[in-house]
C-alpha cells in the first residue's frame, strides 16, 4: 500500500554525452515492483557532437525500452491493397511547428529533423528500417508558417497482412531534442472479407500540398517513387492526413478511401455518405455520393474522394462515420473515428 520515489546524483560527472545504463534492484525484497529509467545521456553540448556522436545517439535511443519524449510526435498508419497479397502502408509523422521555434530563436536559418525507426512483425523480426531527414527552413515564408503549421514527414512501405509494431524517433538537429512514437498496427487480409464490402483505411484531411513543398517532404528524391505507388498522391499533389483529426470549420474535410470490388469485370456503382454523431444523436449527414468509375482493373480498387463542408457543424467533438454501400452485391462497410471541430 506504500510507494517510494528515490533519486540520486551520478558520481560520473564527465560531460562526454555518452549513454549510461542504469540497473536498480532491491537486495532483500524480490517481490517489490521497481520502475526506473534504464539509461540516461551524460551532459554534453549538442553543438559539440560529432557526426558519429549524433548517429550513435539516435541508434542507442532507438534501442531503449523507455522512450525519450522531449519532442512531441503524433503518427498515423494507413493501408491500401496493391494486389492479392501486398499492401501499401503510408505513415504520416507530425511534429508541431512550435517545436522548431527554439531553433529559430537561436538564429539558425534552417534545421534538420532526423528520423530513425523500424517496423517489426508480431514475432519481433525487423521487416523494414527507417532512416531519413527533413530539412526545415527557418527564414522567410516557411518560417512564418511554423507557429501554426505542423511539420509532417511521410513515408511508405509494402507489407503483407499481419500484426506489426512501428517505432520511430525524431530529433531536432539544431537543439538535439528527441521524441519517440511507438504503436501496434494491423494490416488485415481483405481477401478473407466475404460478408462486408472490403475497404482500405479511411484518410481524413484538410489540405493538399505540392510534392515539392520542402516544409512537408523529406527529399525530392522520394517524389517520383511516391507518385507511382502512393494513392494519396495525385497530379503532383499530396493529400496530408490529419493525424490528430482536428478540423477547422472554415475548411472542408477531405475524405479518401478505396473499396475493392473483387471478382468484378465492370465496376458496380457505389454509394458513400458521411455522418457525424454526438452520443446516439445524428447531428449531420451528407447526401449519398455515387461512385461509378475509376476502378483499377488489376487490384479492383475503386478510389473514393469526398469533400465535406463543416460550416454548419457547431464546434465540438463528434464520432465521424463513413458508410460505403454496394447495392448490386448487397454489401456495406462502416468506418468510425472521433474528430474534433474548432472555430
N, C-alpha and C positions, 0 to 999 in steps of 0.2 A: 504493500500500500504506500510505500515511500519511494522517492527517487532523488538522485543527487546529480547536480551539474558540476563537473570538475574542469578546471583549466590549468594550464602550465605554461611556463616560458621555456622554449628550447635552449639548451646550452650552446648549441652550434650557431654562432652568430655570423658566420661567413656569408657575405652577400654575393653568392655566386649564381643565384637564380635557379638552382637545380631542384628537381623534385625529391622530396624527402618523405619516405614512407613511415607510417606510424603503426605500431602494434600495441594494443592495450588489452590486458587480461586481469582477472581477479584471482588472487593466489589461492584462496580457501573456499570461495563460493562459486562453484561452476554453474549453478542454476540461475545466476543473475543474467539479465539481458543487458548488453552493453551496446550503445550506439555511439560511434565516433567517426571522425573524418580520418580516412585511411592514409592520406598523404597531404602534403602542402608544398608550395613552392617557396624557396628561400627568397628573401628580398633581393631585388636587382632592378636597376633602372631598365625599363623595356627598351629605351632608346639605345642602350649599350649592348643589346642582344645581337649576336652574330646571326647570319642566315642559318647556320647549323643549330644554334640555340633555339631559334624560333621554330624550326622544323621539329626538333626534339620535344619542345614544349607541347606542340599540338599532338604529336604521336603519343606522348605519355598521358596527356589529358584524356585522350580517347580511350585509353585502357583503364582509367579509373572507374571504380564501381560507383562512387559518389560523383554526381555531375557538378561541374562548375557553372554557376548561374549569374555571372557578373553582367552578361549581355542578354537582353530579353529576346527570346526567339519563339515564333509560332510556325507551325508546319501543317501542310495538307497533302495527303497522298490520294491519288485517284487511279482508276484503271479503265482501260478500253481494250476490247478484244481485237486482236490482229488477225487471228486465224483459229483453227480448231484447238490449238494448244498454247499459243503465246498471247501475252497481254502487254500493251504498252502502259507503263506506270510512270506518269509525270509526278514530280514532287515540287511543291512551292514552299520556300522558306522565307519568312517575312521577319524583318527587323525594323523596329520603329526608327524613323529618320532622326528623332530626337536623340537617339543614342550616339549619333555621329557629330552632334553639336560640340561635344567635348574636344574632338579632333579639330573642329573648325575654330574653336576658341583658342586653340594652341597655335593658330596661324598657318596650319597646313593648307595647301591648295588642293590636295587630294588625299584620299586614304584608300586602303585596300582591305576588303573583308576576305579573310582566308577561310576556306571551308575544307573540312576533313570529316570522313564518316564511312560507314559501312552498312550493308544490308545482309542480314543473316537469316537463314531459314529456321524452321522450328527445331532442327537438330543442332543448331549452333554453327553450321557451316557458313562461311562467308561467301555470299553469292556475288556481291559487287562491292567495289570500293569507290569512295567519293573523294576527289581531290580537285579543288578548283578555287577560283578567286574572282571577286568583283571589284573593279576599280570605281571609286565614287569621287566625283568632282565636288569640291567644297567651295568653289567660287562661281560667280555668275548665276545664270538662271537655274541651274541644277541645285545650287546651294539654297536658293530661295524656297525650294520645294521640300527641303529636308525636315523642317519643323512639322509639317502636316502630311508628308508623303512617306510611306514606308519604303525600305529597300527590299526588293524581292529577288531572290535567286531561284532559278528554275533549272531543273534537270530531268532527264527521262531515262527509264531503264526497261528492258524487255525481260519479263519474268513469266514463269509457269504458275498455274494455280497452286497456292499453298499458303501457309501462315508464315509471316516474316516479322522481323524486328529491324527497324532502322534507327540508327544513332548518328547524329550529325553535330559537329562542333563548328562554331563560327568565332572568328577572332578579329577584332579591330586592330589592324596592323599599326595604327598610329598610337593608340593608347594601351594596347596589349590586353584589353578586356575580352574575356572568353564567355561564350554562352553555349549551353548544351540542350539538345532536344532528343528525346528517345520515345518511341511509341511502337506498339504492335499494330500490324495491319494484315488484312486477308485479301488475297486475290482469289475470288471464287471461280469455280469451274462452271461457267454458264452453260456448257454443253449438257450438264445434268439438270438444268432447269427445264422441266417439262410441263409444269402446271401454269406458272405465270409467264408473262412476256419477259424474256431476258433483256435487261438494260445494263448500261455501264454505270459508273459513278455519275452523280449529278454535280456539275460545277456551277456555283453561283458567283457572279462577278458584277462589277460596276464600271469597268473600263477595259478598253483595248489599247495597246501601245505598239508602236513600231518595233520590229525585231532589232533594229539598230539603236534603240534608246539605251544609252550607256548607263542610265540610272537603274535599269531593271535587268540587264543581261550580263552574264558572266564573261562573255567574249564573243567577238564577231566570228570566230572560227566555229562556233556552235550553231550559227544561224542557219546555214544550208542544211545541216543534218536535222535540226528540229523542224524545219519547214516540211521535210519529207515524211516525218514519222509522227509528229505531234498533232493530234486532232484539234488542239486549242489554237493552232496557228493557221491562218487563212489569209491569202493575198498579202503576205508580208506583215500582218498584224497579229499580235498575240493577245489572247484573252487571259487576263490576270485573275486567277481565283481569289475570291475574298476569303482569306484564310480565317480571319476572325469572325466573318459573316455579320459585320456591322455595315449598314447601308444608310445613306443619306436620302431623305425624302426628295431632295432636289435632283437626284439622279435615278435613272431607270435601273432596275435589276436585270442583268443578263443571265439567262439560264441556258446551259448547254449539256446535252447528254446524247447517248446513242442507244437505239433499240436494235435488236438483232432478229431478223425475220428468216430464221434457218429453214432451209428446205423450199424457199420460195424462189421461183424463176422470175416473176414480176413482182414489183413492190406492191404491197397491200396498203391501203390508206390507214393512217394512224391519227388518233385524236389525242391532244395533250392539253391539260389545263393546270393552273397553279392556284392553290388555296392557302389562306392564312387563318390560323385558329388561335384563339385565346381560351385555353381550357377546352370545353366542349363546344364553345360558340364559334361558328364560322364567321369571321369578320369581313373577308373579301375573297372573291374568286374571279379569275379571269375567264373570258369566254373560251370555249374549246378552240384550239388551233389545229388545223388539219395539215398533216404532212403527207404529201403524195408523190414526192420524188426525192432523189439523192442517194438511193441505196447503192452501196458498194457491191459489185457483182461477185467479188471473191469472199469478203468477210461477212456479207449480208448485213452490214452495219448501216442503219438509217440515221443520219445526223439530225438532231432536233435542236433548233435555236429559237429561243423566245425572248421577248423584251417585255418586262413587266413594269408599268408605271407605279410609283409608290406615293404619289402626291396625295391620294385620297386616304391613305392609311395613317392613323394617329401614331405618333412616336411611341415606341414600346417594344416589348419582346413578344415574338409570335412563334408558333410552330408552322413552318412552311412545308406544304405537301405538294409534290409533283405527281400527277396521275397520268399514266400513259395507257391508252386503250387501243387494241387491235380488234375492231368489230368482226372482221371476217373470220378470224381464228378464235374469237370469243375469249381473248386473253387480256389481262390487265396487269400493270405493275405500279407499285406505290414507292415513293421515297420521301422521307421526312427529315427535317433538321431544324433546330432552333435558330432564329435570326433575330437581330436587333435593328430597329429602325430609329434613326435620330434625326433631329431637325437639320 
